[in-house]
Amino acid sequence: MLASDFSHRPVELVYDRRQSPRISLDAPALVDAFHAWRKCAVRSVSTTGISLIVDLPLAVGARADIYFEIPRALAVEVHAEVVRCSDGELAFRFLDLKPDAAEAIAMYVHSHPSEAEPNYAVVC
């Protein structure tokens, strides 16, 4: 197919349902699920959840405790639920974020707006 074959098709932007921007965070983390734990890496964080690079097979809806640190702030311990899983990546929604952790994450997210990941995908 030639590029001209696509000229009549409109480009559609599909917006994500997330209400909070995701910010890249290069930090280690620990996931504890069903009495099994794994060391992993944080991919991104938002005020409502976290994305981890981890080799741990968890299904959507599974719950786990996650431990990670916000740079120059504090260590976060939170109970969370898997909302998305794909090749080596798990996305979690925070379930019981303590007020001091919520404030530290919000300050981190809002102090790094230029690092926000896009909240849309281009569909052709």
Secondary structure as GFF3:
##gff-version 3
##sequence-region A 1 124
A	DSSP	three_ten_helix	3	6	.	.	.	ID=ss1
A	DSSP	beta_strand	12	15	.	.	.	ID=ss2
A	DSSP	beta_strand	23	33	.	.	.	ID=ss3
A	DSSP	beta_strand	36	45	.	.	.	ID=ss4
A	DSSP	beta_strand	49	53	.	.	.	ID=ss5
A	DSSP	beta_strand	63	69	.	.	.	ID=ss6
A	DSSP	beta_strand	75	86	.	.	.	ID=ss7
A	DSSP	beta_strand	89	94	.	.	.	ID=ss8
A	DSSP	alpha_helix	99	110	.	.	.	ID=ss9
A	DSSP	three_ten_helix	113	115	.	.	.	ID=ss10
A	DSSP	beta_strand	120	123	.	.	.	ID=ss11
###
